């Protein structure tokens, strides 16, 4: 299992490296595809995918990503939100009394939870100095996750959320955050040395990784809570040793928009 997970992890990092370095329409298309698979996994987990109402979620996803190519991110999000809300209200009236408002709310939550949040990887890459800044998402989420796991295995004793995620420890969580901060500092130092015009700032990078690492752990735990609510172990089996797209991106999902806004206002 460890070997399979390691090989899959190396392939994921290589793919992320290629896509992020390329950026532009290639990254946009990749995030659209990843978001579509992630939304499918989420709707399947909550037993909504096989219902015709799920189509509206995918319509919103595609519309949102297309809008990102033509209007500013805030307008794209506003237009998609209002459009989806109108579609859901029309659907509720036409199909009444087949659906409850809670089902519509869950469908809408899925759109924001998966495609909207993941789009911030593309949006961060599109910022000035985005080619440098977007890696902070990776450092703060996957970096924190890896270092938290290692720290927990070595010195973890006190359970953090025994009912939700029994294997996670307070020591591991602290180690993950501190490790992510260290990665941010090292990354900033390397970027400053390699390219003074990169916009890398050691203090800001450390702060962003600190905040991002804390948020990423809540993202991971929130995904665990959702899975436990629907009695599933993994969202899927697309990535050997890791599970589905959402199993691998659960910490990235909530981290990406936070880092986007921190980068937007700090740089």
C-alpha positions as CSV (number, residue, x, y, z in Angstrom):
1,X,0.0,0.0,0.0
2,X,2.8,2.4,0.9
3,X,4.6,1.7,-2.4
4,X,1.4,2.3,-4.4
5,X,0.7,5.5,-2.5
6,X,4.2,6.7,-3.0
7,X,4.2,6.1,-6.7
8,X,0.8,7.8,-7.1
9,X,2.0,10.7,-5.0
10,X,5.1,11.2,-7.2
11,X,2.9,11.1,-10.4
12,X,0.5,13.6,-8.8
13,X,3.3,16.0,-8.0
14,X,4.8,15.7,-11.5
15,X,1.4,16.3,-13.0
16,X,0.9,19.3,-10.8
17,X,4.3,20.7,-11.6
18,X,3.6,20.4,-15.4
19,X,0.2,21.9,-15.2
20,X,1.1,24.8,-12.9
21,X,4.2,25.7,-14.9
22,X,2.2,25.7,-18.1
23,X,-0.8,27.7,-16.6
24,X,-3.2,29.4,-18.9
25,X,-5.9,27.5,-20.7
26,X,-4.2,24.2,-20.0
27,X,-4.5,24.7,-16.2
28,X,-8.0,26.0,-16.7
29,X,-9.0,22.9,-18.6
30,X,-7.4,20.6,-16.0
31,X,-9.1,22.3,-13.1
32,X,-12.5,22.1,-15.0
33,X,-12.0,18.4,-15.5
34,X,-10.8,17.8,-11.9
35,X,-13.7,19.8,-10.6
36,X,-16.2,17.8,-12.6
37,X,-14.8,14.5,-11.3
38,X,-14.8,15.9,-7.8
39,X,-18.4,17.1,-8.0
40,X,-19.4,13.7,-9.3
41,X,-17.7,12.0,-6.3
42,X,-19.4,14.4,-3.9
43,X,-22.9,13.9,-5.4
44,X,-22.3,10.2,-5.5
45,X,-21.3,10.2,-1.9
46,X,-24.4,12.0,-0.8
47,X,-26.5,9.8,-3.1
48,X,-27.6,12.7,-5.4
49,X,-25.7,11.9,-8.6
50,X,-28.3,9.5,-10.0
51,X,-31.0,12.1,-9.6
52,X,-31.8,14.4,-12.5
53,X,-31.4,17.4,-10.3
54,X,-27.6,16.8,-10.2
55,X,-27.5,18.0,-13.9
56,X,-28.0,21.5,-12.6
57,X,-24.8,21.3,-10.6
58,X,-22.8,20.3,-13.6
59,X,-24.4,23.1,-15.7
60,X,-23.4,25.6,-13.0
61,X,-19.8,24.2,-13.0
62,X,-19.4,24.5,-16.8
63,X,-21.0,27.9,-16.9
64,X,-18.8,29.2,-14.1
65,X,-15.5,28.0,-15.7
66,X,-16.5,29.5,-19.0
67,X,-17.4,32.8,-17.4
68,X,-13.9,32.9,-15.8
69,X,-12.5,33.2,-19.3
70,X,-14.5,36.4,-20.1
71,X,-15.2,38.3,-16.9
72,X,-13.6,39.0,-13.6
73,X,-13.7,36.2,-10.9
74,X,-16.1,38.1,-8.7
75,X,-18.5,38.7,-11.6
76,X,-18.2,35.1,-12.7
77,X,-19.1,33.9,-9.2
78,X,-22.0,36.3,-8.9
79,X,-23.5,35.4,-12.3
80,X,-23.1,31.7,-11.7
81,X,-24.7,31.9,-8.2
82,X,-27.7,33.9,-9.3
83,X,-28.1,31.8,-12.4
84,X,-28.0,28.6,-10.3
85,X,-30.4,30.0,-7.8
86,X,-32.9,30.9,-10.5
87,X,-32.6,27.4,-12.1
88,X,-33.2,25.7,-8.7
89,X,-36.2,27.8,-7.9
90,X,-37.7,27.1,-11.4
91,X,-36.9,23.4,-10.9
92,X,-38.5,23.4,-7.5
93,X,-41.7,24.9,-8.9
94,X,-41.9,22.6,-11.9
95,X,-41.2,19.4,-10.0
96,X,-43.2,20.3,-6.8
97,X,-43.6,18.4,-4.5
98,X,-40.9,16.0,-5.5
99,X,-38.0,17.8,-3.8
100,X,-37.2,19.4,-0.5
101,X,-35.4,22.7,-0.1
102,X,-32.7,20.8,1.8
103,X,-31.8,18.8,-1.4
104,X,-31.5,22.0,-3.4
105,X,-29.3,23.5,-0.7
106,X,-27.0,20.4,-0.7
107,X,-26.7,20.6,-4.5
108,X,-25.7,24.2,-4.3
109,X,-23.2,23.5,-1.5
110,X,-21.6,20.9,-3.7
111,X,-21.0,23.5,-6.4
112,X,-19.2,25.9,-4.0
113,X,-17.5,23.1,-2.1
114,X,-15.8,21.6,-5.2
115,X,-15.6,23.5,-8.5
116,X,-15.6,27.1,-7.0
117,X,-13.0,26.4,-4.4
118,X,-10.7,24.4,-6.8
119,X,-10.9,27.2,-9.4
120,X,-8.8,29.3,-7.0
121,X,-5.8,27.3,-8.0
122,X,-6.2,28.6,-11.6
123,X,-7.0,32.1,-10.3
124,X,-4.0,32.2,-8.0
125,X,-1.8,31.1,-10.9
126,X,-3.3,33.9,-13.0
127,X,-2.3,36.6,-10.4
128,X,0.8,38.8,-10.9
129,X,3.7,36.7,-9.7
130,X,1.1,33.8,-9.7
131,X,3.7,31.4,-11.1
132,X,5.5,31.7,-7.8
133,X,2.6,32.3,-5.5
134,X,0.4,29.3,-6.5
135,X,2.9,26.8,-5.0
136,X,2.0,28.2,-1.6
137,X,-1.2,26.3,-2.0
138,X,0.7,23.0,-2.4
139,X,3.1,23.8,0.4
140,X,0.4,24.8,2.8
141,X,-1.9,21.8,2.1
142,X,0.1,18.8,0.8
143,X,3.2,19.9,2.6
144,X,1.4,20.3,5.9
145,X,-0.4,17.0,5.4
146,X,2.8,15.1,4.8
147,X,4.7,16.7,7.6
148,X,1.8,16.3,10.0
149,X,1.7,12.5,9.2
150,X,5.4,12.1,9.7
151,X,5.4,14.1,13.0
152,X,2.3,12.2,14.2
153,X,4.0,8.9,13.5
154,X,7.2,9.9,15.3
155,X,5.9,11.7,18.4
156,X,2.1,11.8,18.3
157,X,0.5,10.9,21.6
158,X,-2.5,13.1,22.1
159,X,-5.5,12.5,19.9
160,X,-6.9,15.6,18.3
161,X,-10.4,14.5,17.1
162,X,-10.7,10.8,18.3
163,X,-14.3,10.4,17.1
164,X,-13.7,12.1,13.7
165,X,-10.2,11.0,12.8
166,X,-8.6,8.8,15.4
167,X,-5.2,8.7,13.9
168,X,-4.6,12.4,13.9
169,X,-2.7,13.9,16.9
170,X,-2.2,17.3,18.3
171,X,1.6,16.8,17.9
172,X,1.1,15.9,14.2
173,X,-1.1,19.0,13.6
174,X,1.5,21.3,15.2
175,X,4.3,19.6,13.3
176,X,2.4,20.0,10.0
177,X,1.8,23.8,10.6
178,X,5.4,24.5,11.6
179,X,6.7,22.3,8.8
180,X,4.6,24.2,6.3
181,X,5.9,27.5,7.6
182,X,9.5,26.2,7.3
183,X,8.7,25.1,3.7
184,X,7.4,28.6,3.0
185,X,10.5,30.2,4.3
186,X,12.8,27.9,2.4
187,X,10.8,28.4,-0.8
188,X,10.8,32.2,-0.5
189,X,14.6,32.1,0.1
190,X,15.1,30.0,-3.0
191,X,12.9,32.1,-5.2
192,X,14.5,35.3,-4.0
193,X,17.9,33.9,-4.8
194,X,16.8,32.5,-8.2
195,X,14.7,35.5,-9.3
196,X,14.7,38.7,-7.3
197,X,11.7,39.9,-9.4
198,X,9.6,36.9,-8.4
199,X,7.8,38.8,-5.6
200,X,8.9,36.3,-3.0
201,X,8.9,37.7,0.6
202,X,10.0,35.4,3.4
203,X,7.8,37.0,6.1
204,X,4.6,37.0,3.9
205,X,5.3,33.5,2.6
206,X,5.7,32.2,6.2
207,X,2.5,33.9,7.2
208,X,0.5,32.6,4.2
209,X,1.8,29.0,4.8
210,X,0.9,29.3,8.5
211,X,-2.7,30.4,7.9
212,X,-3.0,28.0,4.9
213,X,-1.7,25.0,6.9
214,X,-4.2,25.6,9.7
215,X,-7.1,26.0,7.3
216,X,-6.0,22.9,5.3
217,X,-6.3,20.7,8.4
218,X,-9.9,21.8,8.9
219,X,-10.5,21.0,5.2
220,X,-9.2,17.5,5.7
221,X,-11.3,17.0,8.9
222,X,-14.4,18.5,7.2
223,X,-14.0,16.0,4.4
224,X,-13.8,13.2,7.0
225,X,-17.0,14.5,8.7
226,X,-18.8,14.4,5.4
227,X,-17.6,10.9,4.6
228,X,-18.6,9.6,8.0
229,X,-22.0,11.2,7.7
230,X,-22.6,9.0,4.6
231,X,-20.7,6.0,6.0
232,X,-18.0,5.9,3.3
233,X,-14.3,5.4,3.6
234,X,-13.2,7.2,0.4
235,X,-14.8,9.4,-2.1
236,X,-13.6,7.1,-4.9
237,X,-10.7,4.9,-6.2
238,X,-9.4,6.9,-9.1
239,X,-6.0,7.5,-7.5
240,X,-4.4,4.2,-6.3
241,X,-3.4,4.4,-2.7
242,X,-5.1,7.8,-2.2
243,X,-8.8,7.3,-3.1
244,X,-10.7,9.8,-5.2
245,X,-10.0,13.3,-6.4
246,X,-11.7,14.7,-3.2
247,X,-9.6,12.4,-1.0
248,X,-6.5,14.0,-2.4
249,X,-7.7,17.5,-2.7
250,X,-9.8,17.7,0.5
251,X,-7.2,20.0,2.2
252,X,-6.6,22.0,-1.0
253,X,-10.2,22.8,-1.5
254,X,-10.5,25.1,1.5
255,X,-6.9,26.3,1.4
256,X,-6.8,27.6,-2.2
257,X,-9.3,30.4,-1.9
258,X,-7.8,31.6,1.5
259,X,-4.3,31.7,-0.1
260,X,-5.7,33.4,-3.2
261,X,-7.1,36.3,-1.1
262,X,-4.0,36.5,1.1
263,X,-1.8,36.7,-2.0
264,X,-4.1,39.2,-3.7
265,X,-3.9,41.7,-0.9
266,X,-0.3,41.1,0.3
267,X,1.4,41.3,-3.1
